[in-house]
Amino acid sequence: MFILHLDAFKIDHQEWVDLTHPLSPETPVNTKVYEPLVVDDEKSYAGTDKLDGIFVSWNFLEFYEHTGTHIDAPSHFQRGGKSENDLTWNELTGPLVFIDLSKKILDSGEDNVRIERSDFETFEAQYGKIKEKCFVILNTGWNTFYWSDAEKYEKKAPCFGESALDWVEDNAASLLGVGMDVISPECNDETKYRLHATLLPQGKLIIENVGPGMEKIPATGAQLMIFPMHLKGGTGSPSRLIAVKSYYGSLASIHLALLVVPMVSNIIV
């Protein structure tokens, strides 16, 4: 007979960081191709007339797949590419590399700052080479303007310059995806949606409008979990993004418990 403390198996939600903006009619969108989310008041309801005097309420929403914090599935830029509902958990979860460029970009006081290859090389010089099968998320600090200045957030955001796109092209095969706290990481210039055209046809994901909380994430060692709406044939989906800060530490405690159980059971009989 033995006693096992199950605390070691509990999920520590204090280690979870929500990186998701809530959806609303004020959610900024790429007005070049999309329209804002709409709540249809005529089809929405709150009252007691529908269920024999019992209060009930609902909202009728209209919005594009690529609204708010969301992922782009391969089919967004590849004919016949994998749709959102075909993505596996191995493609939606994985190690997270977090590159914080917020101070550099915000302190510059400039709009449409280009991210360059040197930003990745500077990170790797400090933390080591970015490992395979991970998500790379860049914090530019631009989510500061998400609710306060939709036009600035949409049209003046940092974006991937040519040399950064070269880095992505060189490393795309080994990544799970790339994310950023902007509506689109593409520059409105001659790059011609090169980031999308590089990553998505290779079955990788792009994460856009990454939300607040990024300052809590370590540069390495965290894990990302993506929970999209399950849209059949979806080219993308609004998603809940959760970063787990000390994933490996949590696993270590569980593995230790699993090792101790058989040892204790052999001693206490």
C-alpha positions in Angstrom: 0.0 0.0 0.0 1.3 3.5 -0.8 0.0 7.0 -0.8 0.5 9.2 -3.9 0.2 13.0 -3.7 -1.7 14.0 -6.8 -0.6 17.6 -6.5 2.3 16.8 -8.8 -0.1 16.1 -11.6 -2.1 19.3 -11.3 -2.0 21.9 -14.0 -0.5 25.1 -12.6 -2.5 27.8 -14.4 -0.4 30.5 -12.9 2.2 29.4 -15.4 -0.3 30.1 -18.3 -0.3 33.4 -20.1 -3.2 34.3 -22.4 -1.9 36.0 -25.5 -5.4 36.6 -27.0 -7.4 39.8 -27.8 -11.1 39.4 -27.2 -13.3 39.8 -30.3 -15.6 42.8 -30.6 -16.9 45.3 -33.2 -13.9 47.5 -32.3 -11.4 44.7 -33.3 -9.0 46.2 -35.8 -9.0 44.5 -39.2 -7.1 44.7 -42.5 -9.4 47.1 -44.1 -7.7 46.5 -47.5 -9.5 43.2 -47.7 -11.8 42.7 -44.7 -14.6 44.4 -42.9 -15.0 44.8 -39.1 -16.9 42.3 -37.0 -20.6 43.1 -36.7 -23.0 42.2 -34.0 -26.4 42.0 -35.6 -28.8 43.5 -33.0 -31.9 42.3 -34.9 -30.7 38.7 -34.7 -29.3 39.0 -31.2 -31.5 38.5 -28.2 -31.7 39.1 -24.5 -35.0 38.5 -22.6 -37.6 36.0 -21.4 -39.9 35.7 -24.4 -38.1 32.7 -26.0 -38.1 30.1 -23.3 -41.4 30.3 -21.4 -40.3 33.2 -19.1 -36.8 31.9 -18.5 -34.1 34.5 -19.2 -31.8 33.7 -22.1 -29.5 35.7 -24.3 -27.3 35.3 -27.4 -25.4 37.4 -30.0 -25.4 37.0 -33.7 -21.9 37.8 -35.0 -20.6 38.3 -38.6 -16.8 38.3 -39.1 -14.1 37.0 -41.4 -11.9 34.0 -40.4 -8.9 36.3 -40.2 -10.2 38.5 -37.4 -8.6 39.3 -34.1 -6.0 37.0 -32.7 -5.9 34.3 -35.3 -3.9 31.8 -37.3 -3.5 31.5 -41.1 -3.8 27.9 -42.2 -1.8 26.7 -45.3 -4.9 26.8 -47.5 -4.9 30.6 -47.1 -2.1 30.9 -49.6 -1.9 27.5 -51.2 -4.5 26.0 -53.5 -5.4 22.6 -52.0 -3.4 23.4 -48.9 -4.3 22.0 -45.4 -7.4 23.7 -43.9 -7.7 24.7 -40.3 -9.9 21.7 -39.4 -7.1 19.3 -40.7 -4.4 20.7 -38.5 -3.1 18.3 -35.8 -2.1 19.1 -32.3 1.5 18.5 -33.3 1.0 21.5 -35.6 -0.9 23.6 -33.1 1.4 23.1 -30.0 5.1 23.3 -29.6 8.2 25.0 -28.1 8.0 28.8 -28.2 10.9 31.2 -29.0 10.0 34.7 -28.0 11.9 37.6 -29.5 11.3 40.9 -27.8 11.9 43.9 -30.1 9.4 46.2 -28.3 11.9 48.6 -26.8 13.9 49.0 -30.0 10.8 49.6 -32.1 8.8 51.9 -29.7 11.9 53.9 -28.7 12.7 54.6 -32.3 9.5 56.6 -32.6 9.2 55.6 -36.2 6.3 53.9 -38.1 6.6 50.9 -40.4 9.9 49.8 -38.9 11.5 47.0 -40.8 12.5 43.8 -38.9 15.8 42.5 -40.3 17.9 39.4 -40.3 20.1 41.1 -37.7 17.3 41.0 -35.2 17.3 37.2 -35.4 21.0 37.0 -35.4 21.3 39.2 -32.3 18.8 36.9 -30.5 20.7 33.8 -31.5 24.0 35.3 -30.3 22.5 35.8 -26.9 20.3 32.7 -26.5 21.8 30.2 -29.0 20.5 29.0 -32.3 16.7 28.8 -32.7 15.9 25.1 -32.5 13.8 23.1 -34.9 10.1 22.5 -34.6 9.3 25.6 -32.6 7.1 28.7 -33.0 8.8 32.1 -33.2 6.8 35.0 -31.9 8.0 38.6 -32.2 6.9 41.2 -29.7 7.1 44.6 -31.4 5.1 46.4 -28.8 2.6 47.3 -31.4 -0.3 45.7 -29.5 -0.2 48.9 -27.4 -2.2 50.5 -30.2 -4.7 47.6 -30.8 -7.6 49.3 -29.0 -6.4 52.9 -28.8 -5.5 53.7 -32.4 -6.9 51.2 -34.9 -5.6 53.2 -37.9 -2.0 53.4 -36.6 -2.2 49.7 -35.5 -3.2 48.7 -39.0 -1.2 51.0 -41.3 1.9 52.0 -39.4 2.9 48.6 -37.9 6.4 47.1 -38.0 6.9 44.4 -40.7 9.4 41.9 -42.2 12.0 43.6 -44.3 13.8 41.8 -47.1 16.7 40.4 -45.0 14.3 39.1 -42.3 12.3 37.4 -45.1 15.6 35.9 -46.3 16.1 34.5 -42.7 12.6 33.0 -42.7 13.1 31.5 -46.1 16.4 29.9 -44.9 14.7 28.5 -41.8 11.1 27.9 -42.8 11.4 24.1 -43.2 12.5 23.7 -39.5 9.8 26.0 -37.9 6.2 25.3 -36.9 5.2 28.9 -37.5 5.8 32.6 -37.0 3.7 35.1 -35.1 3.6 38.8 -34.4 1.5 41.4 -32.6 0.3 43.1 -35.8 -2.5 42.7 -38.3 -0.1 41.5 -40.9 3.7 41.1 -40.7 3.9 41.9 -44.4 5.3 45.3 -45.6 3.1 47.1 -48.0 5.8 47.3 -50.7 7.6 45.2 -53.2 7.8 42.1 -50.9 4.5 40.8 -52.4 3.3 38.8 -49.4 6.5 36.9 -49.4 6.2 35.8 -45.7 2.8 34.1 -46.4 4.0 32.7 -49.7 7.1 31.2 -48.0 5.6 29.7 -44.9 2.0 28.6 -45.7 2.8 26.4 -48.8 5.3 24.6 -46.6 2.5 23.7 -44.1 3.6 26.2 -41.5 1.4 28.6 -39.6 1.3 32.4 -39.3 -0.1 33.9 -36.1 -1.4 37.5 -36.3 -2.6 40.0 -33.7 -0.8 38.3 -30.8 -2.2 39.9 -27.7 -1.1 41.3 -24.4 0.9 39.4 -21.8 4.0 38.9 -24.0 6.2 40.7 -21.4 5.6 37.7 -19.1 7.1 35.2 -21.6 10.7 34.0 -21.3 12.9 34.1 -24.4 13.1 30.3 -24.5 11.7 27.4 -22.5 8.0 28.1 -22.9 5.4 26.2 -24.9 2.7 27.6 -27.1 -0.8 26.1 -27.3 -3.2 27.3 -30.1 -6.9 26.6 -29.7 -8.7 27.7 -33.0 -12.3 27.5 -33.8 -12.8 24.3 -35.6 -13.9 25.6 -39.0 -14.4 23.0 -41.7 -12.5 24.2 -44.8 -11.2 27.2 -42.8 -8.3 29.2 -44.3 -7.7 30.5 -40.9 -9.4 30.9 -37.5 -9.7 33.2 -34.5 -7.7 31.4 -31.9 -7.0 31.4 -28.2 -3.2 31.5 -27.7 -1.8 30.2 -24.4 1.8 30.3 -23.5 3.0 27.9 -20.7 6.0 29.6 -19.1 7.6 26.7 -17.3 6.4 23.7 -19.3 9.5 21.7 -18.8 9.6 22.4 -15.1 6.0 21.1 -14.8 6.9 18.0 -16.8 9.9 17.4 -14.6 7.7 17.3 -11.5 5.3 14.9 -13.1 8.1 12.6 -14.4 9.7 12.6 -10.9 6.3 11.6 -9.4 6.1 8.7 -11.9 9.5 7.6 -11.0 8.9 7.7 -7.3 5.6 5.7 -7.4 7.1 2.4 -8.4 10.0 2.9 -6.0 7.6 3.6 -3.1 5.4 0.7 -4.0 8.4 -1.7 -3.8 9.3 -0.4 -0.4 5.8 -0.1 1.2 3.9 -3.4 1.0 
